[in-house]
Amino acid sequence: MPNTDNRSYSSSSFALPGWNQYWQDLWITFKGPYIPGRVCTVHKTRYEVIVQDGIISVPVSGAMRSGKIFPVVGDFVVILNQPESATRIIVAILQRKNSLARGGAGDSAGEQVIAANIDTVFIVTEPGSDLSIPRLERYLLITRSSGARPVIILNKADTSPDIAGQVGVITREIRDIPVVPVSAAEKTGLEDLNPYLGSGRTVVFVGSSGVGKSTLTNALTGETVQETGDIREDDGRGHHTTTVRHLLSLPDGSSLIDTPGLREIRVWTAEESIAETFDDILKYATRCRFSDCSHDGEPGCAVRQAVEEGVLDPDRLARYKKILKEVAFERDKADIGLKRFEKKKFREISRFAKEIASERKAGNGRH
């Protein structure tokens, strides 16, 4: 059984992947039968958590469920540990350092947190049909919004006759983001990822299904910890294999979170990172005659002028405007939803007040 004296964690807790003095300082407030852990896998009602003596499967407390407070992979959690009653349950989440999130998929609203407490996001693509500048920009938006460092991995470098040219295209379009060509299958180029790895660091793989994230995971761990799919003959892409997010420990002490492929990358929750990602466009926008210029033909538009002079890519401007429209649409939709919620709440309050008034009237009538 794990030691229930939290004072012992002043040193031994550093065995938890990613645990450092930052988490130790947060932990110091917990006294009694509690132990720290880090969530490595999330299932429907239970969580696999790394603790001092291995991995345990535990639920969250009723209070957390009632408050809709649920951990994600990468979270450091507080576990009530009572061996005498065989009780182990998550009762709190240590304050996150950061989190990687996207707008809810499909018709769902709100934010979907992908992983927590990460240092670097490896955005994985490949030189075939998956290579898409708009998709990379969207991953970059949610990465920058998290505060983590973005790095683009161009996997399957061995399948391209001009990998240097493709790296150049990404570098020219994305700008200022490291692009690392590797071949997970051939185990080449992996050493170029070392500057982003190391003891205590946490990285996460994101990218489309079939770009080789699982193969990369196996190459970095040195063993087969994730199943990999066969390559499809029609497009050369791999099959989707990872179905849940999972945190693994690498031999160098890093923590790696592998994620399933994302079919949709909604970026409206990453609005604040648009200025950083499209800073070249905003540089010209500050010179427009009108502060609310939409760059659609207004007189004195410095952005359109930059396009006409060939110093700004028109496709990049089109992608920027498309993202702005998406953000504005989702913001309006959220506002409408809030207004509907407020109307519904007001109707329920009015109905409740009428019921109270009716009951009082009936009571007075009996007297």
C-alpha positions in Angstrom: 0.0 0.0 0.0 1.2 3.5 -0.7 2.4 5.5 2.3 -0.5 7.7 3.5 1.8 10.2 5.3 1.9 13.1 2.9 5.1 14.4 4.4 7.0 11.5 2.8 6.2 13.0 -0.6 8.7 15.9 -0.1 11.1 13.7 -2.1 9.5 10.4 -3.2 6.7 12.1 -5.2 9.3 13.2 -7.7 9.0 9.6 -9.0 5.6 10.6 -10.5 6.2 11.5 -14.2 6.4 15.3 -14.5 6.3 16.0 -10.8 8.5 18.8 -9.7 8.8 21.6 -7.1 5.8 23.4 -8.6 3.5 20.5 -7.8 5.2 19.9 -4.5 4.4 23.5 -3.5 0.7 22.9 -4.4 0.7 19.6 -2.5 1.9 20.9 0.7 -1.6 22.1 1.8 -2.9 18.5 1.8 -2.8 16.7 5.2 -4.0 13.3 6.2 -4.8 10.2 4.2 -4.1 11.6 0.7 -1.6 10.6 -2.0 -0.8 12.3 -5.3 -1.2 10.7 -8.7 -1.1 11.6 -12.4 -3.9 10.6 -14.7 -2.6 8.4 -17.6 -5.9 7.2 -19.1 -9.5 8.2 -18.9 -12.4 5.7 -19.2 -16.1 6.4 -19.0 -16.4 6.3 -15.2 -12.9 5.4 -14.0 -9.4 6.8 -14.3 -6.1 5.0 -14.5 -3.7 7.0 -12.3 0.1 6.6 -11.8 0.9 6.6 -8.1 4.0 5.8 -6.2 3.5 2.0 -6.3 2.2 1.6 -9.8 -1.0 2.3 -11.7 -4.4 2.2 -10.0 -8.0 2.4 -11.4 -10.1 4.9 -9.4 -13.4 6.9 -9.7 -14.0 10.5 -8.9 -15.9 11.6 -5.8 -19.6 12.3 -5.9 -18.9 15.9 -5.1 -16.7 16.2 -8.2 -19.3 14.5 -10.4 -22.0 16.8 -9.1 -19.9 19.8 -9.9 -19.0 18.3 -13.3 -15.3 18.4 -12.4 -13.5 15.7 -14.2 -9.8 15.1 -14.7 -8.1 14.7 -18.1 -4.9 12.9 -19.1 -2.0 14.7 -17.6 -3.8 16.0 -14.6 -2.2 15.7 -11.2 -4.9 14.6 -8.7 -5.4 14.2 -5.0 -6.5 10.6 -4.0 -8.2 9.8 -0.7 -6.4 6.7 0.3 -7.8 4.6 3.2 -6.4 1.1 3.1 -8.4 0.0 6.2 -11.6 0.4 4.2 -10.1 -0.3 0.8 -11.1 3.2 -0.3 -9.3 5.0 -3.1 -11.0 7.8 -4.8 -10.1 11.1 -6.6 -11.2 14.0 -4.5 -9.5 17.0 -6.2 -7.4 18.2 -9.1 -4.2 20.2 -8.5 -4.5 23.5 -10.3 -3.4 23.0 -13.9 -0.3 24.7 -15.2 -2.0 24.8 -18.7 -4.3 22.7 -20.9 -4.6 21.9 -24.6 -8.2 22.3 -25.7 -10.4 22.8 -28.7 -13.9 23.9 -29.3 -16.4 21.0 -28.7 -16.8 18.7 -31.7 -19.9 18.4 -33.8 -22.9 20.3 -32.4 -21.6 20.4 -28.9 -20.7 23.7 -27.3 -18.0 24.7 -24.9 -14.4 23.5 -24.6 -13.0 20.0 -24.9 -9.8 19.7 -23.0 -7.4 17.2 -24.7 -4.6 17.1 -22.2 -3.2 19.0 -19.2 0.2 20.2 -17.9 2.2 19.9 -21.1 5.4 21.6 -22.2 5.5 20.8 -25.9 2.9 19.9 -28.5 4.2 17.8 -31.3 1.9 18.5 -34.3 2.4 15.4 -36.5 1.8 15.4 -40.2 3.3 13.5 -43.2 4.4 14.5 -46.7 1.4 12.8 -48.4 -2.3 13.7 -48.5 -2.4 14.8 -44.9 0.0 17.8 -45.4 -2.3 20.8 -45.1 -1.3 24.3 -44.2 -4.8 25.2 -43.0 -4.9 22.2 -40.7 -1.4 23.0 -39.3 -2.5 26.6 -38.6 -5.5 25.3 -36.7 -3.4 23.0 -34.6 -1.0 25.9 -34.1 -3.9 28.1 -32.8 -5.0 25.7 -30.1 -1.3 25.0 -29.1 -0.5 28.6 -28.7 -3.7 29.2 -26.8 -2.5 26.5 -24.3 0.8 28.3 -23.7 2.8 25.1 -24.7 5.6 25.2 -27.3 4.5 24.0 -30.8 6.8 21.8 -32.9 5.8 20.3 -36.2 6.9 16.7 -36.9 7.0 15.8 -40.6 6.8 12.0 -40.2 7.4 9.4 -42.9 10.2 11.5 -44.4 11.5 8.3 -46.1 8.4 8.3 -48.4 9.1 11.7 -50.0 11.7 12.3 -52.7 11.8 16.0 -51.8 11.4 16.2 -48.0 13.6 19.3 -47.8 11.3 21.1 -50.2 8.2 20.2 -48.1 9.9 21.4 -45.0 10.6 24.7 -46.8 6.9 25.1 -47.7 5.8 24.5 -44.2 8.5 26.9 -42.8 7.5 29.6 -45.3 3.8 29.3 -44.6 3.8 28.7 -40.9 6.8 30.8 -39.9 9.0 30.6 -36.8 7.9 27.1 -35.8 10.4 24.3 -35.7 9.8 21.6 -38.4 11.5 18.3 -37.7 11.5 15.6 -40.5 11.6 12.1 -39.1 10.8 8.5 -40.1 9.4 6.6 -37.2 9.4 3.4 -39.2 13.0 3.7 -40.1 13.9 5.3 -36.8 15.7 8.2 -38.4 15.7 11.9 -37.3 14.4 11.0 -33.9 17.5 12.5 -32.2 16.3 15.9 -33.4 13.4 15.7 -31.0 15.8 15.4 -28.0 15.9 19.2 -27.3 12.2 19.0 -26.5 12.4 15.9 -24.3 14.0 15.2 -21.0 13.3 14.3 -17.4 10.3 16.1 -16.0 9.0 17.3 -19.4 5.6 16.3 -20.8 4.9 16.3 -24.6 1.7 15.4 -26.5 1.2 14.1 -30.0 -1.7 15.6 -32.0 -2.5 15.1 -35.7 -4.8 13.3 -38.1 -5.4 9.6 -38.0 -2.9 7.6 -39.9 0.1 10.0 -39.7 2.1 7.6 -37.6 1.7 8.9 -34.0 1.5 5.3 -32.7 4.6 4.3 -34.6 6.4 7.4 -33.3 5.3 6.5 -29.7 6.8 3.0 -30.1 10.0 4.4 -31.6 10.5 6.8 -28.7 9.7 4.2 -26.0 11.8 1.5 -27.6 9.0 -1.0 -27.3 5.6 -1.8 -28.8 3.2 0.0 -26.4 0.7 1.2 -29.1 -0.8 -0.9 -31.9 -0.1 0.3 -35.4 -2.3 -0.1 -38.5 -1.4 -1.4 -41.9 -0.9 1.2 -44.7 -3.9 1.6 -47.1 -3.0 1.1 -50.7 -5.3 3.8 -52.0 -3.6 6.8 -50.3 -0.6 5.4 -48.4 -2.1 6.4 -45.0 -2.1 4.3 -41.9 -5.3 3.1 -40.3 -6.6 4.7 -37.1 -5.2 2.7 -34.1 -5.2 4.9 -31.0 -8.7 5.2 -29.5 -8.0 6.8 -26.1 -5.5 9.4 -24.9 -2.8 7.8 -22.9 0.3 9.0 -21.0 3.4 7.0 -21.2 6.9 7.3 -19.6 9.9 7.5 -22.0 13.3 6.1 -21.1 14.8 9.6 -20.7 12.2 10.6 -18.0 9.8 12.4 -20.4 6.1 11.9 -20.3 4.4 11.4 -23.7 0.7 11.7 -24.3 -0.6 10.0 -27.5 -4.0 11.1 -28.7 -6.5 9.7 -31.3 -6.7 11.5 -34.6 -8.9 14.6 -34.5 -11.4 14.8 -37.4 -12.4 18.4 -36.6 -10.3 21.2 -35.1 -12.6 23.9 -34.0 -10.6 27.0 -32.9 -13.1 29.4 -31.5 -11.9 28.9 -28.0 -8.4 29.9 -29.2 -9.4 33.4 -30.3 -6.6 35.1 -28.3 -3.9 33.2 -30.3 -5.1 34.4 -33.7 -3.1 37.6 -33.4 0.2 35.7 -32.7 -0.4 33.2 -35.5 -1.3 35.8 -38.1 0.9 38.6 -36.9 2.1 39.4 -40.4 -1.5 40.2 -41.5 -2.2 42.3 -38.4 1.0 44.3 -39.0 -0.5 45.5 -42.3 -4.0 45.8 -40.8 -2.7 48.5 -38.4 -2.1 50.7 -41.4 -5.6 50.4 -42.8 -7.6 53.7 -43.1 -10.4 52.3 -41.1 -9.9 50.5 -37.7 -12.7 48.1 -38.5 -11.5 47.3 -42.0 -12.7 43.9 -43.1 -10.1 43.8 -46.0 -12.8 43.2 -48.5 -12.3 46.2 -50.7 -12.6 49.2 -48.4 -10.6 52.3 -49.5 -7.2 52.6 -47.9 -6.9 48.9 -47.0 -3.2 48.2 -46.4 -3.8 44.5 -46.3 -5.3 44.3 -49.8 -2.5 46.6 -51.0 0.1 44.1 -49.5 -1.6 41.3 -51.4 -1.6 43.3 -54.7 2.1 44.1 -54.2 2.8 40.4 -53.7 4.2 40.7 -50.2 1.2 38.9 -48.6 -0.1 35.6 -49.7 -3.8 35.9 -50.8 -4.4 32.3 -49.7 -3.1 33.1 -46.2 -5.4 36.1 -46.0 -8.4 33.9 -47.1 -7.6 31.4 -44.3 -7.3 34.2 -41.8 -10.7 35.6 -42.8 -12.3 32.2 -42.7 -11.1 31.6 -39.1 -12.3 35.0 -38.1 -15.8 34.2 -39.5 -15.8 30.9 -37.7 -14.9 32.5 -34.4 -17.6 35.2 -34.8 -20.2 32.6 -35.7 -19.4 30.5 -32.7 -19.4 33.5 -30.4 -22.8 34.6 -31.6 -24.1 31.1 -31.3 -22.9 30.9 -27.7 -24.4 34.3 -26.9 -27.8 33.1 -28.3 -27.5 30.0 -26.2 -26.9 32.0 -23.1 -29.9 34.2 -23.9 -32.1 31.2 -24.3 -30.7 29.8 -21.1 -31.5 33.0 -19.2 -35.1 33.1 -20.7 -35.6 29.5 -19.6 -34.3 30.2 -16.1 -36.6 33.3 -15.9 -39.6 31.2 -17.0 -38.8 28.5 -14.4 -38.5 31.2 -11.7 -41.8 32.8 -12.8 -43.5 29.4 -12.7 -42.2 28.6 -9.3 -43.3 32.1 -8.0 -46.8 31.4 -9.4 -47.0 28.0 -7.7 -46.0 29.6 -4.4 -48.6 32.3 -4.8 -51.2 29.7 -5.7 -50.4 27.6 -2.6 -50.6 30.6 -0.3 -53.9 31.7 -1.8 -55.3 28.2 -1.3 -54.0 28.2 2.2 -55.7 31.5 3.0 -58.9 30.2 1.5 -58.9 27.3 4.0 -58.8 29.7 6.9 
